[in-house]
Amino acid sequence: MIYRSLPSASLLFILFLFSACRFNPNIQKSGSPAFQGVWEEASLPFKDSLLLSVKHTFKFTCDSFYVNIESFSKVNYYADSCFKGGHWKEYAKGNYVIREDTLYMVGAFTHANFKQKLSGCYRTGVYNPKFLIRKTEAEKIELVNIHQHLPMSLALKEKITCNPQPL
């Protein structure tokens, strides 16, 4: 008797699996309305006492981000051809999500035109910072980098309205 009900139980299980699975829509998510725009980091008051300081410019559009990272260093971490007198730029792009009080960014380092960077000076590969969101206002966002514990104050330079695009 168990053998007779096995095919019908298997059929019911397969039907359940197919009814439970759905493909995600092929359209980007809207992201956080408070973050939409171009944001520039203000200088740290103690920037001159650091061996390496960084200034970020973020562009959040829908669920995507683009970041320009401008570095100022007193110590040469790279080959002389890359060090450029202690001032250089890096770029990254990817997607972000906000969960509770944390901003998660997952992307890749790129060239200045935001095409994937596989080799060259500075960092390559995954760009994966996490920020604690301290405060969000209409024209100001305060973050703390979870890995470096440095505060970051962002000022709105340009507001962007999310218009989700097909993927």
Backbone as CSV, one residue per row, in Angstrom:
resi,resn,N_x,N_y,N_z,CA_x,CA_y,CA_z,C_x,C_y,C_z
1,MET,0.819,-1.186,0.000,0.000,0.000,0.000,0.871,1.262,0.000
2,ILE,2.002,1.253,0.696,2.909,2.398,0.720,3.457,2.659,-0.665
3,TYR,3.726,1.609,-1.430,4.300,1.764,-2.761,3.322,2.419,-3.727
4,ARG,2.010,2.214,-3.549,1.004,2.809,-4.435,0.879,4.309,-4.195
5,SER,1.059,4.779,-2.976,0.909,6.207,-2.681,2.205,6.992,-2.924
6,LEU,3.328,6.300,-3.108,4.609,6.962,-3.337,4.606,7.809,-4.609
7,PRO,4.115,7.328,-5.760,4.097,8.184,-6.954,3.209,9.416,-6.787
8,SER,2.084,9.293,-6.135,1.224,10.461,-5.959,1.841,11.449,-4.968
9,ALA,2.524,10.952,-3.941,3.201,11.840,-2.993,4.350,12.558,-3.697
10,SER,5.085,11.856,-4.536,6.176,12.475,-5.293,5.637,13.538,-6.227
11,LEU,4.538,13.264,-6.888,3.923,14.224,-7.804,3.464,15.472,-7.043
12,LEU,2.862,15.299,-5.886,2.436,16.431,-5.070,3.643,17.265,-4.619
13,PHE,4.716,16.593,-4.241,5.922,17.303,-3.806,6.512,18.114,-4.960
14,ILE,6.566,17.549,-6.152,7.100,18.258,-7.322,6.212,19.451,-7.669
15,LEU,4.916,19.281,-7.628,3.997,20.400,-7.893,4.185,21.509,-6.860
16,PHE,4.397,21.134,-5.609,4.639,22.122,-4.562,5.906,22.924,-4.848
17,LEU,6.973,22.229,-5.237,8.234,22.918,-5.538,8.069,23.921,-6.675
18,PHE,7.383,23.512,-7.747,7.213,24.416,-8.881,6.307,25.602,-8.557
19,SER,5.338,25.398,-7.679,4.456,26.514,-7.330,5.131,27.482,-6.356
20,ALA,6.119,27.007,-5.601,6.795,27.854,-4.614,7.899,28.706,-5.233
21,CYS,8.417,28.316,-6.376,9.541,29.033,-6.989,9.048,30.028,-8.028
22,ARG,9.565,31.232,-7.954,9.280,32.271,-8.942,10.560,33.013,-9.232
23,PHE,10.736,33.432,-10.466,11.888,34.229,-10.820,11.683,35.655,-10.329
24,ASN,12.779,36.285,-9.927,12.717,37.695,-9.566,12.462,38.516,-10.817
25,PRO,11.765,39.644,-10.699,11.539,40.468,-11.880,12.860,41.040,-12.395
26,ASN,12.958,41.208,-13.700,14.178,41.721,-14.316,14.184,43.239,-14.328
27,ILE,14.034,43.826,-13.151,14.070,45.279,-13.017,14.806,45.607,-11.726
28,GLN,15.595,46.678,-11.747,16.366,46.998,-10.549,15.452,47.489,-9.432
29,LYS,15.912,47.320,-8.200,15.133,47.746,-7.038,15.273,49.258,-6.842
30,SER,14.369,49.830,-6.068,14.345,51.295,-5.922,15.358,51.837,-4.920
31,GLY,15.899,51.017,-4.030,16.887,51.502,-3.065,16.252,52.398,-2.013
32,SER,17.085,53.093,-1.259,16.612,53.971,-0.196,16.394,55.385,-0.725
33,PRO,15.189,55.950,-0.564,14.945,57.321,-1.035,15.852,58.352,-0.365
34,ALA,16.238,58.135,0.885,17.077,59.094,1.604,18.492,59.164,1.030
35,PHE,18.940,58.107,0.345,20.312,58.050,-0.161,20.436,58.479,-1.620
36,GLN,19.332,58.598,-2.338,19.395,58.897,-3.771,20.063,60.239,-4.019
37,GLY,21.184,60.221,-4.739,21.873,61.464,-5.050,23.379,61.298,-5.070
38,VAL,24.063,62.425,-5.243,25.523,62.474,-5.210,25.922,63.085,-3.874
39,TRP,26.760,62.375,-3.123,27.155,62.768,-1.777,28.669,62.880,-1.707
40,GLU,29.159,63.960,-1.126,30.600,64.176,-0.998,30.980,64.202,0.471
41,GLU,32.082,63.534,0.785,32.558,63.458,2.162,33.271,64.743,2.559
42,ALA,32.950,65.237,3.740,33.650,66.399,4.298,34.980,65.926,4.879
43,SER,35.963,66.803,4.905,37.273,66.448,5.448,37.192,66.209,6.948
44,LEU,37.991,65.254,7.406,38.087,65.000,8.842,38.871,66.118,9.508
45,PRO,38.494,66.547,10.699,39.230,67.613,11.382,40.678,67.227,11.703
46,PHE,40.942,65.915,11.875,42.287,65.450,12.229,42.985,64.794,11.036
47,LYS,42.569,65.153,9.813,43.096,64.568,8.584,44.619,64.696,8.481
48,ASP,45.178,65.834,8.886,46.612,66.069,8.748,47.459,65.179,9.646
49,SER,46.874,64.616,10.690,47.642,63.754,11.592,47.633,62.290,11.133
50,LEU,46.858,61.955,10.105,46.784,60.580,9.606,47.867,60.316,8.562
51,LEU,48.390,59.096,8.534,49.350,58.719,7.496,48.652,58.522,6.153
52,LEU,47.406,58.060,6.197,46.604,57.862,4.991,45.201,58.380,5.255
53,SER,44.746,59.316,4.458,43.368,59.783,4.581,42.682,59.601,3.239
54,VAL,41.367,59.436,3.303,40.582,59.116,2.121,39.368,60.026,2.064
55,LYS,39.028,60.467,0.864,37.823,61.265,0.651,36.955,60.541,-0.373
56,HIS,35.691,60.295,0.003,34.758,59.569,-0.856,33.749,60.516,-1.497
57,THR,33.369,60.206,-2.712,32.216,60.817,-3.361,31.339,59.663,-3.846
58,PHE,30.135,59.567,-3.285,29.209,58.486,-3.613,28.100,58.996,-4.527
59,LYS,27.700,58.151,-5.449,26.495,58.407,-6.248,25.593,57.191,-6.043
60,PHE,24.427,57.431,-5.423,23.440,56.387,-5.202,22.294,56.618,-6.178
61,THR,22.026,55.642,-7.003,20.913,55.723,-7.931,20.164,54.397,-7.901
62,CYS,18.931,54.447,-7.452,18.117,53.255,-7.201,18.872,52.343,-6.233
63,ASP,19.157,51.084,-6.614,19.859,50.175,-5.710,21.350,50.071,-6.025
64,SER,21.850,50.973,-6.872,23.252,50.937,-7.296,24.048,52.072,-6.663
65,PHE,25.355,51.870,-6.592,26.242,52.937,-6.131,27.457,53.014,-7.042
66,TYR,28.014,54.203,-7.116,29.285,54.477,-7.788,30.083,55.317,-6.802
67,VAL,31.361,54.999,-6.620,32.156,55.745,-5.647,33.509,56.123,-6.242
68,ASN,33.904,57.372,-5.993,35.254,57.858,-6.289,35.969,57.940,-4.950
69,ILE,37.138,57.331,-4.871,37.907,57.297,-3.632,39.219,58.035,-3.889
70,GLU,39.375,59.172,-3.247,40.579,59.974,-3.422,41.447,59.794,-2.183
71,SER,42.670,59.284,-2.380,43.560,58.969,-1.265,44.721,59.948,-1.191
72,PHE,45.102,60.287,0.054,46.236,61.161,0.339,47.119,60.412,1.330
73,SER,48.378,60.138,0.951,49.240,59.337,1.801,50.587,60.008,2.033
74,LYS,51.083,59.856,3.260,52.420,60.340,3.609,53.438,59.213,3.493
75,VAL,52.954,57.984,3.331,53.810,56.802,3.262,53.577,56.107,1.931
76,ASN,54.644,55.661,1.280,54.534,54.996,-0.010,54.216,53.514,0.189
77,TYR,52.975,53.126,-0.113,52.551,51.732,0.002,52.697,50.981,-1.311
78,TYR,52.933,51.679,-2.409,52.907,51.093,-3.740,54.223,51.336,-4.464
79,ALA,54.339,50.778,-5.661,55.510,51.035,-6.500,55.575,52.536,-6.791
80,ASP,56.784,53.051,-7.007,56.949,54.492,-7.234,56.104,55.001,-8.391
81,SER,55.920,54.183,-9.423,55.111,54.617,-10.568,53.638,54.766,-10.202
82,CYS,53.196,54.103,-9.154,51.801,54.175,-8.717,51.585,55.224,-7.620
83,PHE,52.599,55.493,-6.836,52.450,56.351,-5.656,52.030,57.773,-6.005
84,LYS,52.513,58.310,-7.094,52.113,59.629,-7.611,52.158,60.725,-6.550
85,GLY,53.234,60.791,-5.802,53.393,61.858,-4.813,52.431,61.777,-3.647
86,GLY,51.830,60.618,-3.443,50.939,60.441,-2.309,49.494,60.861,-2.552
87,HIS,49.096,61.015,-3.820,47.719,61.410,-4.135,47.249,60.599,-5.348
88,TRP,46.194,59.800,-5.155,45.663,58.996,-6.255,44.172,58.776,-6.071
89,LYS,43.538,58.274,-7.144,42.093,58.012,-7.121,41.821,56.556,-7.469
90,GLU,40.769,56.034,-6.822,40.264,54.701,-7.128,38.763,54.824,-7.336
91,TYR,38.197,53.822,-7.996,36.777,53.860,-8.326,36.175,52.480,-8.077
92,ALA,34.885,52.456,-7.741,34.177,51.192,-7.546,32.703,51.407,-7.858
93,LYS,32.037,50.315,-8.189,30.588,50.354,-8.408,29.990,49.036,-7.962
94,GLY,28.688,49.060,-7.684,28.004,47.846,-7.269,26.603,48.145,-6.788
95,ASN,26.119,47.306,-5.900,24.785,47.455,-5.330,24.882,47.629,-3.826
96,TYR,23.854,48.265,-3.274,23.829,48.471,-1.832,22.467,48.072,-1.296
97,VAL,22.450,47.797,-0.007,21.204,47.507,0.693,21.349,48.062,2.106
98,ILE,20.249,48.537,2.643,20.241,49.041,4.017,19.380,48.103,4.842
99,ARG,19.977,47.567,5.907,19.250,46.707,6.828,19.395,47.297,8.213
100,GLU,18.273,47.671,8.796,18.223,48.316,10.104,19.101,49.559,10.091
101,ASP,20.226,49.564,10.806,21.064,50.766,10.882,22.391,50.605,10.143
102,THR,22.454,49.670,9.191,23.711,49.382,8.507,23.554,49.464,6.995
103,LEU,24.531,50.119,6.364,24.617,50.217,4.907,25.626,49.183,4.431
104,TYR,25.158,48.220,3.626,26.021,47.182,3.059,26.233,47.499,1.589
105,MET,27.498,47.525,1.169,27.823,47.792,-0.227,28.635,46.616,-0.756
106,VAL,28.230,46.093,-1.903,28.945,44.994,-2.537,29.177,45.376,-3.986
107,GLY,30.444,45.447,-4.362,30.767,45.832,-5.722,32.173,45.405,-6.088
108,ALA,32.720,46.082,-7.093,34.052,45.769,-7.591,34.799,47.061,-7.880
109,PHE,36.114,47.019,-7.733,36.943,48.156,-8.120,36.939,48.266,-9.636
110,THR,36.933,49.488,-10.123,36.836,49.728,-11.557,37.865,50.766,-11.985
111,HIS,37.908,50.994,-13.284,38.677,52.112,-13.835,37.820,53.369,-13.706
112,ALA,38.334,54.511,-14.101,37.608,55.779,-13.997,36.306,55.775,-14.797
113,ASN,36.221,54.954,-15.858,35.000,54.870,-16.662,34.021,53.822,-16.118
114,PHE,34.305,53.292,-14.943,33.500,52.299,-14.230,33.395,50.966,-14.966
115,LYS,34.384,50.656,-15.793,34.528,49.317,-16.381,35.406,48.507,-15.434
116,GLN,35.164,47.214,-15.353,35.845,46.365,-14.379,37.364,46.466,-14.489
117,LYS,38.016,46.528,-13.335,39.471,46.628,-13.248,40.019,45.271,-12.802
118,LEU,40.860,44.676,-13.639,41.418,43.366,-13.321,42.865,43.437,-12.857
119,SER,43.563,44.524,-13.193,44.959,44.652,-12.777,45.335,46.125,-12.787
120,GLY,46.538,46.405,-12.328,47.026,47.775,-12.319,47.371,48.229,-10.913
121,CYS,47.593,49.520,-10.791,47.940,50.095,-9.494,46.743,50.042,-8.544
122,TYR,47.050,49.994,-7.264,46.072,50.064,-6.182,45.221,48.800,-6.118
123,ARG,44.041,48.929,-5.562,43.228,47.754,-5.264,42.447,47.265,-6.486
124,THR,42.277,45.954,-6.561,41.431,45.316,-7.569,40.539,44.320,-6.845
125,GLY,39.532,43.832,-7.539,38.666,42.808,-6.952,37.449,43.398,-6.276
126,VAL,37.068,42.809,-5.159,35.813,43.119,-4.478,35.936,44.384,-3.632
127,TYR,34.919,45.234,-3.727,34.764,46.409,-2.862,33.575,46.095,-1.970
128,ASN,33.809,45.956,-0.662,32.763,45.456,0.230,32.774,46.147,1.591
129,PRO,32.582,47.478,1.648,32.561,48.137,2.954,31.180,48.030,3.620
130,LYS,31.189,48.233,4.919,29.947,48.269,5.695,30.004,49.515,6.565
131,PHE,28.883,50.245,6.616,28.834,51.484,7.367,27.663,51.462,8.333
132,LEU,27.910,51.906,9.544,26.850,52.139,10.515,26.253,53.505,10.196
133,ILE,24.943,53.583,10.048,24.270,54.842,9.740,23.936,55.540,11.047
134,ARG,24.606,56.645,11.315,24.354,57.400,12.545,23.174,58.342,12.395
135,LYS,23.127,59.040,11.249,22.079,60.041,11.070,21.827,60.260,9.579
136,THR,20.551,60.407,9.205,20.209,60.799,7.841,19.301,62.019,7.908
137,GLU,19.689,63.032,7.185,18.895,64.247,7.057,18.722,64.521,5.572
138,ALA,17.960,65.538,5.234,17.695,65.848,3.833,18.974,66.099,3.047
139,GLU,19.950,66.769,3.649,21.168,67.114,2.912,22.445,66.669,3.616
140,LYS,22.308,65.746,4.584,23.486,65.288,5.311,23.272,63.846,5.779
141,ILE,24.318,63.049,5.637,24.316,61.674,6.134,25.591,61.472,6.941
142,GLU,25.447,60.898,8.126,26.608,60.592,8.954,26.743,59.076,9.063
143,LEU,27.936,58.575,8.687,28.231,57.147,8.694,29.485,56.884,9.518
144,VAL,29.655,55.634,9.928,30.898,55.183,10.547,31.292,53.889,9.848
145,ASN,32.509,53.856,9.312,33.012,52.653,8.669,33.224,51.591,9.743
146,ILE,32.559,50.463,9.611,32.611,49.418,10.631,34.014,48.819,10.743
147,HIS,34.765,48.755,9.635,36.095,48.153,9.655,37.158,49.107,10.187
148,GLN,37.039,50.400,9.882,38.062,51.360,10.275,37.652,52.234,11.452
149,HIS,36.395,52.238,11.803,35.856,53.026,12.918,36.066,54.531,12.744
150,LEU,36.136,54.974,11.499,36.284,56.397,11.223,34.935,57.003,10.873
151,PRO,34.612,58.165,11.421,33.348,58.825,11.060,33.429,59.394,9.647
152,MET,32.284,59.468,9.009,32.198,60.010,7.662,30.946,60.870,7.584
153,SER,31.127,62.129,7.247,29.998,63.047,7.100,29.849,63.373,5.622
154,LEU,28.688,63.030,5.062,28.428,63.241,3.638,27.459,64.397,3.450
155,ALA,27.775,65.265,2.494,26.895,66.386,2.155,26.314,66.148,0.764
156,LEU,25.035,66.417,0.612,24.356,66.232,-0.670,24.816,67.289,-1.662
157,LYS,25.270,66.844,-2.826,25.696,67.759,-3.890,24.671,67.823,-5.018
158,GLU,23.939,66.710,-5.223,22.936,66.658,-6.287,21.904,65.597,-5.935
159,LYS,20.644,65.934,-5.974,19.569,64.993,-5.699,19.261,64.213,-6.976
160,ILE,19.016,62.908,-6.832,18.679,62.046,-7.962,17.357,61.358,-7.654
161,THR,16.501,61.272,-8.644,15.238,60.534,-8.517,15.423,59.164,-9.145
162,CYS,15.084,58.126,-8.402,15.249,56.755,-8.887,14.221,56.475,-9.973
163,ASN,14.689,55.978,-11.094,13.849,55.516,-12.183,14.321,54.106,-12.525
164,PRO,13.741,53.059,-11.854,14.236,51.687,-12.036,14.295,51.299,-13.513
165,GLN,15.431,50.695,-13.887,15.680,50.290,-15.262,15.669,48.774,-15.352
166,PRO,15.335,48.232,-16.544,15.441,46.774,-16.735,16.888,46.322,-16.601
167,LEU,17.085,45.120,-16.089,18.431,44.583,-15.932,18.922,43.955,-17.206
